[in-house]
Amino acid sequence: MVKDQEFLRKKSSYCLDLAKKLGATDSSVVVKNSVSETVNFRNKKLDEANRSDDLGISITTYIGKKKSSISSSNLLTDNLNILIEKCVETTKNTPEDEFNSLPDRDLLANEVKDLDLYDDSHIANDEKIDYLKKLEAAASNDKKIVNTESSFTQNKSNFVLANSEGFCDGYKTSSFTASSVTVAKDKKSMERDYEYSSKCFLKDLDDADELGKIAANQTIRKLSPKKIGSEKIAIIFDKRIAKGILSTFASAISSSAISRGTSFLKDKVNQKIFSDKINVFDEPDILKGLGSRNFDSEGVKTNTLKLVDQGILKHYLIDTYNGNKLNLKSNGRCGGTSNLYFENGNISFKDLLNSNSKSLYITETIGHGSNIVTGDYSVGATGFLIENGEFKYPINEITIAGNFKDMFQNITLANDLEFKYATNSPTMLIEGMVVAGK
Amino acid sequence: MSNFFEKSDLSRKEAESIISDTLQKCDDGELYLENSKAESILLDDNKIKNSSYNSDLGFGFRAISDEVVAYSHSNEISKNSLKQSSENLKSTLKSVKGTYNHEIPKSNKKYYDNINPIEQKSLNEKIKILNDVNDYLRSKGDKVKQVTANFLGEQKSVEIIRSGGETLSDVRPLVRFNVSVMVEKDGRKETGVYGVGGRQSYDSYLKDENWKSVCDEALRIASVNLESKPAPAGEMKVVLGPGWPAILIHEAVGHGLEGDFNRKKTSAFHNLMGQKVASEGVTIIDDGTIDKRRGSLTIDDEGTPTEKTVLIENGILKNFMQDRLNARLMKTRSTGSGRRENYRHIVLPRMRNTMMLSGKQTQEEMIKSVDKGIFAVSFGGGQVDITSGKFVFNCTEAYEIVDGKIGSPIKGATLIGDGPSILKEVSMVGNDMMMDPGIGTCGKAGQGVPVGVAQPSILIDKMTVGGTKL
């Protein structure tokens, strides 16, 4: 069982009191417990069962404008005493930074809404096994599938965030995640693909049969890929890749990248960085949302932000430290975005496929080719050639490249947004990118 | 060394008896205990932005029956907690009928000293060096707009208790020092990154103001990139410099030769043992025994002493890298490659220091032989799809080659290739093998472990360069 609020609150107040006694002028503490149980299957048989019980504490102490932090998984009082003493000592020896501070008291969250993030139901390992049996049966139906691996994880977490301004709050969350990875083989090639479902509530999880089928179909259709020539071409990003482009946007508007001057979106607030029709929201209070939260990792209240309005950048993602530096108030984004999404476009998926006589549909990218300093983008890619709206054949061993500054101006979105992850995008078309192949 | 039972209500004897009781009739398994201490001190934007310390303690209890692994971990080293874990393992492996394999090789060799690098240098000394780095780089002219530098130090004590009470232990130091610098000219910004590290004290890398050479290298890369032109797009010849570019070896063939993917037949290499997978003259080893290197280990995380494993010898595939589980199921022996990020994770076969050995040619000959291609000197990172065999890596410093001569620097681009065939495209192997500077971390199944790479200069006849210039 995951530890209760009372246990976590006791530990946190012990730490705050001790830090104060040892000379800290301010301090904050996070105590977390997370218990998960995972069952893995491979080729219709049990492969691994894993239970983890993780306890962790992290403490930050301030002496005036000096700051230091410690973290540990050992919550025994003896150990906490040693660590907090060490933390305060280190704080004394760390140079001042005028921008260090706890958040403004009036920005702290004063109510914690029930966002429906915790499901008390427990799925025993035997029931997970039943689900995975069904999933793997569906996934391995086709003879071309030569290997299946699947996984079911139940996670229950609880946390408390407290600081010396009097803030002390936290809540339980849960997640249930199932995934299926399949390998398909024919004479010419071997390919792998996957499908995945993650929900706060067990009853919302995708059907096992459905999940296995999708994974298998997505893998089989990749068999016998071809390599194409190098050219300038329109690229359609599958939703699971398009969300990554939105994440890159989020890191480029984080106040730390902005204040350090290491983002291609520095000084772009109130400027048009996307095409006219693009709107981006970060909405923290979606019920059962995978990224939902009441406050950020400093306790600052998080409200919905329309980050991009008709192509115009409206906000950075601001935490206390970088806000102090930029002379802006925190908007509750310490630790990043919550439920971040592109609003739906106004054409259908089918019309998007048809918008060019020839395009590439990308289902997977590999490599770390996004540079937020310059905006340059270059990654390895796998996908399909689309001609006149039809999937023609699979392609691989190509790269796609461009610069986000241009790419953002050339985005067209379909109207097929769904909330499958914490960051979500409809299917995305970007014109004028370069493919390198043969 | 840590005494894991000192402040616990659980005695070593009791732990041993729970372990033996749980693992009887299992094929393998152990209790893995870990105590790590880590520090991070970061200078950024002219200030000491972060000084943090982490102390982590926990155990992972593993039981294996045939192909099935049961694992349970916790932070609390106590009687209750270990018994609870034991119950978890037993309930997963309902009917076990194996024979515990007590055999584990022994060695007295050690590849690093029992030191705690964090305590060998005071906080004030570390802060002084970081400030000196900042002043030094910013004195190099107005174009330097941002400097980030950090120290990462760690001491990890591990103990492995097997059924019957056999105990193996290791204390592992690890440090890393990194510098990142951003320069700006005419509105254009570029970054350069460099670092050093390994399993010894900070001073082994930084004495005599050696940190200056780390700064110089980061600044040199950033300055080169300020002048870079768009990279070409398409298939062409590629010359790789020595050292860090061996990420290519790590991604292209290394992962595909890890035992688990081959037992499961999901690696593009699983049916190629004994066959020619590389050009003649290409020999690749994975070595955990190089003194004080980042990827070296005295024993792996199952207690097996590490070794020098020949993967590809003169073009022929010779061995996979194995942990105990995959070795047993593939009827071979562990190569001391069983590793985990920490006690929260299960063991997987992983790389240590992966190296292509020197050949006879010179880098000059390689460049001279290329009419049109690129010369790649430094890389950011890479990734591989082990099933299709396709891999990528990202250049952070590269130049075009025109008519046998090195030309202008080109912008960072991704290179993509096919693992099982790329090494057959290697037409020259240089005589200048070099180790990387000691900063690599490899990710697999959500677990990061420190690794090393090495290679000489090599010429690859055909690879796809992912630039924007057609």
Chai-1 contact restraints between the chains, C-beta under 6 A:
chainA,res_idxA,chainB,res_idxB,connection_type,confidence,min_distance_angstrom,max_distance_angstrom,comment,restraint_id
A,L46,B,V68,contact,1.0,0.0,6.0,A-B,restraint_1
A,E48,B,V69,contact,1.0,0.0,6.0,A-B,restraint_2
A,A49,B,A70,contact,1.0,0.0,6.0,A-B,restraint_3
A,A49,B,T92,contact,1.0,0.0,6.0,A-B,restraint_4
A,N50,B,Y71,contact,1.0,0.0,6.0,A-B,restraint_5
A,R51,B,S72,contact,1.0,0.0,6.0,A-B,restraint_6
A,R51,B,N88,contact,1.0,0.0,6.0,A-B,restraint_7
A,S52,B,H73,contact,1.0,0.0,6.0,A-B,restraint_8
A,D53,B,S74,contact,1.0,0.0,6.0,A-B,restraint_9
A,L55,B,N75,contact,1.0,0.0,6.0,A-B,restraint_10
A,S68,B,S51,contact,1.0,0.0,6.0,A-B,restraint_11
A,S69,B,S52,contact,1.0,0.0,6.0,A-B,restraint_12
A,I70,B,Y53,contact,1.0,0.0,6.0,A-B,restraint_13
A,S71,B,N54,contact,1.0,0.0,6.0,A-B,restraint_14
A,S72,B,S55,contact,1.0,0.0,6.0,A-B,restraint_15
A,S73,B,D56,contact,1.0,0.0,6.0,A-B,restraint_16
A,S73,B,L57,contact,1.0,0.0,6.0,A-B,restraint_17
A,S73,B,G58,contact,1.0,0.0,6.0,A-B,restraint_18
A,S73,B,N75,contact,1.0,0.0,6.0,A-B,restraint_19
A,N74,B,L57,contact,1.0,0.0,6.0,A-B,restraint_20
A,T90,B,S51,contact,1.0,0.0,6.0,A-B,restraint_21
A,N93,B,L123,contact,1.0,0.0,6.0,A-B,restraint_22
A,T94,B,I48,contact,1.0,0.0,6.0,A-B,restraint_23
A,T94,B,S51,contact,1.0,0.0,6.0,A-B,restraint_24
A,P95,B,I48,contact,1.0,0.0,6.0,A-B,restraint_25
A,D97,B,K47,contact,1.0,0.0,6.0,A-B,restraint_26
A,N147,B,T266,contact,1.0,0.0,6.0,A-B,restraint_27
A,V183,B,T266,contact,1.0,0.0,6.0,A-B,restraint_28
A,V183,B,T387,contact,1.0,0.0,6.0,A-B,restraint_29
A,M190,B,T387,contact,1.0,0.0,6.0,A-B,restraint_30
A,E191,B,S388,contact,1.0,0.0,6.0,A-B,restraint_31
A,R192,B,T387,contact,1.0,0.0,6.0,A-B,restraint_32
A,S230,B,A233,contact,1.0,0.0,6.0,A-B,restraint_33
A,S230,B,G234,contact,1.0,0.0,6.0,A-B,restraint_34
A,S230,B,L470,contact,1.0,0.0,6.0,A-B,restraint_35
A,R260,B,D45,contact,1.0,0.0,6.0,A-B,restraint_36
A,R260,B,Q146,contact,1.0,0.0,6.0,A-B,restraint_37
A,G261,B,K145,contact,1.0,0.0,6.0,A-B,restraint_38
A,G261,B,Q146,contact,1.0,0.0,6.0,A-B,restraint_39
A,T262,B,M182,contact,1.0,0.0,6.0,A-B,restraint_40
A,I366,B,Q383,contact,1.0,0.0,6.0,A-B,restraint_41
A,I366,B,V392,contact,1.0,0.0,6.0,A-B,restraint_42
A,G367,B,Q383,contact,1.0,0.0,6.0,A-B,restraint_43
A,G367,B,V392,contact,1.0,0.0,6.0,A-B,restraint_44
A,G367,B,N394,contact,1.0,0.0,6.0,A-B,restraint_45
A,G367,B,T414,contact,1.0,0.0,6.0,A-B,restraint_46
A,H368,B,G381,contact,1.0,0.0,6.0,A-B,restraint_47
A,G369,B,N394,contact,1.0,0.0,6.0,A-B,restraint_48
A,G369,B,T414,contact,1.0,0.0,6.0,A-B,restraint_49
A,V373,B,K189,contact,1.0,0.0,6.0,A-B,restraint_50
A,V373,B,T191,contact,1.0,0.0,6.0,A-B,restraint_51
A,S378,B,A413,contact,1.0,0.0,6.0,A-B,restraint_52
A,S378,B,T414,contact,1.0,0.0,6.0,A-B,restraint_53
A,S378,B,G466,contact,1.0,0.0,6.0,A-B,restraint_54
A,V379,B,T414,contact,1.0,0.0,6.0,A-B,restraint_55
A,G380,B,V392,contact,1.0,0.0,6.0,A-B,restraint_56
A,G380,B,T414,contact,1.0,0.0,6.0,A-B,restraint_57
A,G380,B,I416,contact,1.0,0.0,6.0,A-B,restraint_58
A,N396,B,K390,contact,1.0,0.0,6.0,A-B,restraint_59
A,E397,B,K390,contact,1.0,0.0,6.0,A-B,restraint_60
A,E397,B,I416,contact,1.0,0.0,6.0,A-B,restraint_61
A,T399,B,T414,contact,1.0,0.0,6.0,A-B,restraint_62
A,T399,B,I416,contact,1.0,0.0,6.0,A-B,restraint_63
A,T399,B,G466,contact,1.0,0.0,6.0,A-B,restraint_64
A,A401,B,G466,contact,1.0,0.0,6.0,A-B,restraint_65
A,A401,B,T468,contact,1.0,0.0,6.0,A-B,restraint_66
A,V434,B,A233,contact,1.0,0.0,6.0,A-B,restraint_67
A,V434,B,T468,contact,1.0,0.0,6.0,A-B,restraint_68
A,A436,B,A233,contact,1.0,0.0,6.0,A-B,restraint_69
A,A436,B,G234,contact,1.0,0.0,6.0,A-B,restraint_70
A,A436,B,T464,contact,1.0,0.0,6.0,A-B,restraint_71
A,A436,B,G466,contact,1.0,0.0,6.0,A-B,restraint_72
A,K438,B,E235,contact,1.0,0.0,6.0,A-B,restraint_73
